[in-house]
């Protein structure tokens, strides 16, 4: 058995370097995706003032980004399947990095909606392609690497928020900010795409047997049509469970982003200057867990890892809600939102990895669970708002505990049947790359 971390080395220095460079390129693309997005949030208030929009009209305009993303996710999955993840990354990068410069053309609510919809569409294409590439790189390593890839995204979001805040403080025009930042990101990310694996799902076409890589790769294609149909039918249940986990995780993230500040100020009595501390804690804790998430997923498996983290988040946030009216309620609230970030940190990496195994196309599979996840992200804030109108925000946020419990309940769907996470099999060479072979009990 090859020791952990020795998979790429088993294929020689050339394979090891190629996988390492592909992994680095994927992380750079995910970082760029998040840094541009993160730099937008601090400028929203300025856009509202310059366009003279009220809260309601601004809210409708801001729906453009998620609407464009959701509408194009499935198309992005089809494009990745047909043209490959590298081609889609190279096509989406210039569009995504350049759209922000068009803010100078925005003059009202609907032009802002249209621009954000275009931005959301280009971001979803880049997101799906980058994650499909990450799944292929993970298959080469034969061990989890998705959590660290998503850690790059989280780090980019934090960096982007800092850039946007600094630009706003220095009164840098928004068009100039996004033009310069987009150009820098494009110059950094586009050249490294040549390091990416040209065909991250090639193993699915070369090996005609249904196989599973213990969380590291897609299910093989090329099987007999009848058997393929049976496999697809049997994958419906696991896909539904993955969608439930994805929905719950994204919804928790949307609630933390939109309601943490309101909760801290209106429920715990925190000062307005500290309203952002809850989401900062959420993001920092998510980043910290993702930095060590690959090791945990490889050692304990996705089911136990995700379930343990979700359980800890339930305890942490329930404690925060219970202490809301106490003198330390604000601190408890910040820590509570931090536990939500930690509790959901490994969900997306595990969901995307498993979804890619269940379908012949990693792009389409990831697009499916992402679409349901984005639906949760969209539904979360208004759901909590409606419950808050009926029962108060304090009680409304108990829905987060139910969502975390849902993640824990459906966590077994994240694991490959018949695979021991500590004994994923030995490496095998496929098409010049190292792949881990493992038996799957379907």
C-alpha positions, 0 to 999 in steps of 0.5 A, spaced: 500 500 500 502 506 498 503 511 504 499 517 504 502 523 500 506 518 496 501 517 490 503 522 486 511 520 487 509 513 485 508 515 478 515 519 478 517 526 479 514 528 472 507 526 474 508 529 481 510 535 478 504 535 473 499 534 479 502 539 483 502 545 478 495 543 476 493 543 483 496 550 484 493 553 478 486 550 480 487 554 487 489 560 483 483 560 479 479 559 485 482 565 489 481 570 483 474 568 482 473 569 490 477 576 490 473 579 485 467 577 488 469 579 495 471 586 493 464 588 490 460 587 497 464 593 501 461 597 495 454 596 495 452 601 500 456 606 495 452 604 489 445 604 493 447 612 494 449 613 487 443 610 484 438 613 489 435 606 490 431 604 496 432 598 500 427 594 496 429 596 489 436 595 491 434 588 493 431 586 487 437 589 483 442 585 487 438 578 485 441 579 478 448 576 481 445 569 483 439 569 478 444 569 473 449 564 476 443 559 477 440 560 470 447 558 467 449 553 472 447 547 467 449 550 461 456 551 464 456 543 466 454 542 459 460 546 456 465 543 461 462 536 459 463 537 451 469 542 451 473 540 458 474 544 464 480 548 461 477 550 455 471 553 459 476 556 464 480 560 459 473 562 456 470 564 462 476 568 466 476 574 461 469 575 461 468 574 469 474 579 470 472 584 465 465 585 467 466 589 473 469 595 469 462 595 466 459 598 472 461 605 469 455 604 464 450 602 470 445 608 471 439 605 474 436 599 478 435 594 472 441 596 468 445 594 475 440 587 475 443 586 468 450 587 469 450 583 476 446 577 472 452 577 467 457 577 472 453 571 476 453 567 469 460 568 468 462 566 475 458 560 475 461 558 469 468 559 472 466 556 478 463 549 475 469 549 471 474 550 476 471 545 481 471 540 475 478 541 474 479 540 482 476 533 481 480 531 476 487 533 480 484 529 486 483 523 482 490 524 480 493 524 487 488 519 490 487 523 496 482 529 498 485 535 496 478 539 495 478 542 501 485 546 500 482 548 493 476 551 497 480 554 502 483 558 496 476 561 495 475 563 502 482 566 502 480 570 496 473 572 499 477 575 505 482 578 501 477 581 496 473 584 502 479 588 504 481 590 497 474 593 496 474 596 503 480 600 502 478 602 495 472 605 498 476 608 504 480 611 499 474 613 494 477 609 488 472 609 483 468 603 482 470 602 475 477 603 476 477 598 482 474 593 478 478 594 471 485 594 475 483 588 479 480 584 474 486 586 469 491 583 475 487 577 476 487 575 469 494 576 468 495 572 474 490 566 472 490 566 465 497 564 464 497 558 469 491 555 466 497 551 461 498 547 468 491 544 468 490 537 466 488 537 459 482 532 460 481 531 468 475 526 466 479 522 461 480 516 466 472 515 465 473 514 458 479 509 458 476 504 463 470 501 461 468 498 468 464 502 473 470 504 478 470 509 484 476 512 487 474 513 494 472 520 494 477 522 488 474 521 482 468 520 477 464 514 476 466 511 469 463 512 463 463 507 457 459 502 460 453 498 457 447 502 455 442 498 460 447 498 465 448 505 465 441 506 465 441 502 472 446 506 475 443 512 473 437 510 477 440 507 483 444 514 483 438 518 484 437 517 491 444 519 493 444 525 488 437 527 492 441 526 499 447 530 496 442 536 494 439 536 501 446 537 504 448 542 499 442 546 500 442 546 507 450 548 507 449 554 502 443 556 506 447 557 512 452 561 509 447 565 506 444 566 513 450 568 516 452 573 510 445 577 511 443 576 518 449 575 522 450 583 523 443 584 524 442 579 530 448 581 533 446 589 533 438 587 534 438 581 539 445 581 543 445 589 543 452 589 540 455 596 537 454 597 530 461 597 529 462 590 531 456 588 526 461 585 521 464 581 526 460 575 526 461 574 518 468 575 519 468 569 524 464 565 520 469 566 514 475 565 518 473 559 521 471 556 515 478 558 512 482 554 518 478 548 517 479 547 510 486 548 511 486 542 515 480 539 511 483 534 506 487 531 512 481 530 516 477 527 510 482 522 508 483 520 515 476 519 517 472 519 511 467 525 509 461 522 513 464 522 520 468 529 518 462 532 516 457 529 521 462 531 527 463 538 524 456 539 523 454 536 530 460 541 533 456 547 530 449 545 533 452 545 540 456 552 538 450 556 535 445 553 540 449 555 546 450 562 542 442 563 542 441 561 549 446 566 551 443 572 547 440 576 552 446 575 557 452 580 558 456 576 553 451 575 548 455 578 543 461 575 544 457 568 544 454 570 538 460 571 534 463 565 536 456 561 534 457 564 527 464 562 527 462 555 529 457 555 523 463 556 518 467 551 521 461 546 521 460 547 514 467 548 511 468 541 508 461 540 506 462 543 499 468 539 498 465 533 500 459 534 496 462 536 489 467 530 490 462 525 491 457 528 486 462 527 480 463 520 482 455 519 481 455 521 474 459 520 468 460 527 467 463 531 473 461 538 470 454 536 470 454 533 476 457 539 480 452 543 476 446 539 479 448 540 486 451 547 485 444 549 483 440 546 489 445 549 493 445 556 490 437 555 491 438 554 498 443 561 498 437 565 495 432 562 499 435 563 506 435 570 507 428 571 505 426 565 509 429 567 516 426 574 514 419 571 514 420 567 520 423 573 524 416 577 522 412 572 525 416 570 531 422 574 532 429 574 529 432 570 535 427 564 534 427 564 527 435 563 527 433 556 530 432 554 523 440 554 522 440 548 527 435 544 523 439 545 517 445 543 521 442 537 523 439 535 516 447 536 514 449 531 519 443 526 518 444 526 510 452 525 511 452 518 509 451 520 502 458 523 502 461 516 502 463 511 497 459 505 499 464 499 501 470 504 501 474 505 507 477 512 507 484 509 510 485 504 505 483 507 498 487 502 494 493 502 491 495 507 485 495 505 478 497 508 472 491 511 467 493 515 461 500 517 464 497 519 470 496 516 477 489 514 479 487 510 485 483 504 484 478 502 489 472 497 489 465 500 489 459 496 492 453 499 488 
